[in-house]
Amino acid sequence: MKKFNLIFIIAVAIGLAGCQSKVQYGDATEVETVNENFGSTDLQAITAKMVDSMLSFPPVVAMTAKDRPVIFVDKIKNKTSEHIDTESVTDSISNKLLRSGKFRFIDMTKVDTVRKQLDYQNNAGMVDPSTAINFGRQIGAQYMLYGNLSSIVKQDGSTKDVYYKMTMRLMDLETGLIEWSDEKEIRKTKSKSFLGM
């Protein structure tokens, strides 16, 4: 009986030792190919392509040569069949454009919060009127940047093909004209061996 207990304890100890996990940091820009789903490498590729395209487009170069136009970025719409954090894509594009020094931004996701703060400052009776920010002083956006992320998924036996397409447009809000548009395509293929690996 003691021999059985000893073997059982050793087996459990070996099993627990084999279940330990290891966490380590990696390079955030390294190519990630865990599976065929939209991942960090795709986000980085799309962001870089869209920002570089927009900043190098001759009409955009001309409009930002002497001025920093005010734009707002609408949340990228996810038209794929998978859950993708398109807010992260939107944020990355906004950050890169803002850091270029060519544009100024209005954050439309915070309009209600700003409205509440301005209402508090002007109507609560708790803020010194000489320091309260007045209503109607904000600057309106001149341009809107928006886009869609779509995908086509095909599977034939052990092979799965996933095609992603990101399309973005820059619209002049006064005229409704599209000043810039581009797209980035990504294709991923996953094949299983006959062993299912």
C-alpha positions as CSV (number, residue, x, y, z in Angstrom):
1,M,0.0,0.0,0.0
2,K,2.9,2.4,0.8
3,K,4.5,1.6,-2.5
4,F,1.3,2.5,-4.3
5,N,1.0,5.8,-2.4
6,L,4.6,6.7,-3.2
7,I,4.0,5.9,-6.9
8,F,0.8,8.0,-6.9
9,I,2.5,10.9,-5.2
10,I,5.4,10.8,-7.7
11,A,2.9,10.6,-10.6
12,V,1.0,13.6,-9.3
13,A,4.2,15.6,-8.8
14,I,5.3,14.9,-12.3
15,G,1.9,15.8,-13.7
16,L,1.9,19.1,-11.8
17,A,5.4,19.9,-12.9
18,G,4.3,19.3,-16.5
19,C,1.4,21.7,-16.1
20,Q,3.4,24.7,-15.1
21,S,3.2,27.6,-17.5
22,K,5.8,30.0,-18.5
23,V,5.1,33.7,-19.3
24,Q,7.7,35.8,-21.1
25,Y,7.8,39.1,-23.0
26,G,8.1,39.1,-26.8
27,D,8.7,41.7,-29.5
28,A,5.3,43.3,-30.1
29,T,6.3,43.9,-33.8
30,E,7.3,40.3,-34.4
31,V,5.1,38.4,-37.0
32,E,2.4,36.6,-35.1
33,T,1.0,33.4,-36.8
34,V,-0.8,31.5,-34.0
35,N,-3.8,31.0,-36.2
36,E,-5.5,32.3,-39.3
37,N,-7.6,34.9,-37.4
38,F,-7.0,38.6,-37.5
39,G,-4.1,39.4,-35.2
40,S,-1.6,41.9,-34.0
41,T,0.6,41.6,-37.2
42,D,-2.5,42.3,-39.3
43,L,-3.4,45.4,-37.2
44,Q,0.1,46.8,-37.5
45,A,0.3,46.2,-41.3
46,I,-3.1,47.8,-41.9
47,T,-2.3,50.8,-39.7
48,A,1.1,51.4,-41.3
49,K,-0.4,51.0,-44.8
50,M,-3.3,53.4,-44.3
51,V,-1.4,56.1,-42.5
52,D,1.5,56.0,-45.0
53,S,-0.9,56.1,-47.9
54,M,-2.9,59.0,-46.6
55,L,0.1,61.1,-45.6
56,S,1.8,60.6,-49.0
57,F,-1.3,61.3,-51.1
58,P,-0.6,64.5,-53.0
59,P,-3.9,66.3,-52.2
60,V,-3.5,65.5,-48.5
61,V,0.1,66.7,-48.6
62,A,-1.1,70.0,-50.1
63,M,-3.9,70.4,-47.6
64,T,-1.5,69.8,-44.6
65,A,1.4,71.8,-46.0
66,K,0.4,75.1,-44.2
67,D,-2.4,74.0,-41.9
68,R,-3.3,71.2,-39.5
69,P,-6.9,70.3,-40.5
70,V,-9.3,69.1,-37.8
71,I,-10.7,65.6,-38.4
72,F,-12.6,63.0,-36.4
73,V,-12.2,59.3,-36.9
74,D,-15.3,57.2,-37.0
75,K,-15.0,53.7,-35.5
76,I,-14.0,51.2,-38.1
77,K,-16.9,48.9,-38.9
78,N,-16.3,45.2,-38.5
79,K,-18.0,43.4,-41.4
80,T,-16.1,40.1,-40.9
81,S,-17.5,36.9,-39.4
82,E,-15.2,37.1,-36.4
83,H,-15.0,39.3,-33.3
84,I,-12.3,41.9,-34.0
85,D,-11.5,44.9,-31.7
86,T,-11.9,47.5,-34.5
87,E,-11.7,50.2,-31.8
88,S,-8.0,49.2,-31.4
89,V,-7.5,49.6,-35.2
90,T,-9.2,53.0,-35.1
91,D,-7.1,54.1,-32.1
92,S,-3.8,53.0,-33.8
93,I,-4.6,54.9,-37.0
94,S,-5.7,58.0,-35.0
95,N,-2.5,57.9,-32.9
96,K,-0.2,57.6,-35.9
97,L,-1.9,60.4,-37.8
98,L,-1.8,62.7,-34.7
99,R,1.8,61.9,-34.1
100,S,2.6,62.9,-37.7
101,G,1.9,66.5,-36.7
102,K,-0.3,66.9,-39.8
103,F,-3.8,66.8,-38.2
104,R,-5.7,67.8,-35.2
105,F,-8.4,65.6,-33.8
106,I,-11.9,65.8,-32.2
107,D,-12.7,62.7,-30.1
108,M,-16.4,62.1,-30.9
109,T,-16.5,59.2,-28.3
110,K,-16.2,61.9,-25.5
111,V,-18.8,64.4,-26.7
112,D,-21.4,63.4,-24.1
113,T,-18.8,63.5,-21.3
114,V,-17.6,67.0,-22.4
115,R,-21.2,68.2,-22.6
116,K,-21.8,67.1,-19.0
117,Q,-18.7,68.8,-17.8
118,L,-19.6,72.1,-19.6
119,D,-23.1,71.9,-18.2
120,Y,-21.7,71.4,-14.7
121,Q,-19.3,74.4,-15.1
122,N,-22.0,76.7,-16.5
123,N,-25.1,75.6,-14.6
124,A,-24.3,73.9,-11.3
125,G,-23.5,77.2,-9.5
126,M,-20.3,75.6,-8.1
127,V,-17.7,76.9,-10.6
128,D,-16.3,80.4,-10.7
129,P,-17.9,81.9,-13.8
130,S,-14.7,83.6,-14.8
131,T,-13.0,80.2,-15.1
132,A,-16.0,78.3,-16.7
133,I,-15.6,77.3,-20.3
134,N,-18.4,78.7,-22.4
135,F,-20.7,76.6,-24.6
136,G,-20.3,77.0,-28.3
137,R,-16.6,77.6,-28.4
138,Q,-15.4,74.2,-29.7
139,I,-14.0,73.8,-33.1
140,G,-15.9,71.8,-35.7
141,A,-14.2,69.0,-37.6
142,Q,-13.4,69.7,-41.3
143,Y,-12.9,66.1,-42.3
144,M,-14.2,62.6,-41.3
145,L,-12.1,59.5,-41.6
146,Y,-14.0,56.3,-41.7
147,G,-13.7,52.7,-42.9
148,N,-14.7,49.1,-43.0
149,L,-12.9,45.8,-42.3
150,S,-14.4,42.9,-44.3
151,S,-13.4,39.3,-44.9
152,I,-14.1,36.3,-47.1
153,V,-13.5,32.8,-45.7
154,K,-13.3,29.7,-47.8
155,Q,-12.6,26.2,-46.7
156,D,-11.9,23.1,-48.8
157,G,-11.2,20.0,-46.8
158,S,-8.1,20.6,-44.7
159,T,-7.3,24.0,-46.2
160,K,-8.8,27.3,-45.0
161,D,-8.3,30.6,-46.8
162,V,-9.1,33.9,-45.1
163,Y,-9.0,37.1,-47.0
164,Y,-9.3,40.5,-45.2
165,K,-9.8,43.9,-46.8
166,M,-9.6,47.2,-45.0
167,T,-11.0,50.2,-46.8
168,M,-10.8,53.8,-45.6
169,R,-11.9,57.2,-46.8
170,L,-11.4,60.8,-45.9
171,M,-14.4,63.0,-46.5
172,D,-14.6,66.8,-46.6
173,L,-17.6,67.5,-44.3
174,E,-18.4,70.8,-46.0
175,T,-18.6,69.5,-49.6
176,G,-19.1,65.8,-49.0
177,L,-16.2,65.0,-51.4
178,I,-14.0,62.1,-50.7
179,E,-10.4,63.5,-50.6
180,W,-8.6,60.2,-50.1
181,S,-9.4,56.5,-50.2
182,D,-7.3,53.3,-50.1
183,E,-7.5,49.7,-49.1
184,K,-5.2,47.1,-47.7
185,E,-5.6,43.4,-48.3
186,I,-4.3,40.5,-46.3
187,R,-4.6,36.8,-47.1
188,K,-4.0,33.9,-44.7
189,T,-4.1,30.2,-45.5
190,K,-4.1,27.4,-42.9
191,S,-3.5,23.8,-44.0
192,K,-3.8,20.7,-41.8
193,S,-1.7,17.7,-42.3
194,F,-3.3,14.2,-42.6
195,L,-2.5,13.8,-38.9
196,G,-4.6,16.8,-38.0
197,M,-1.6,18.8,-36.8
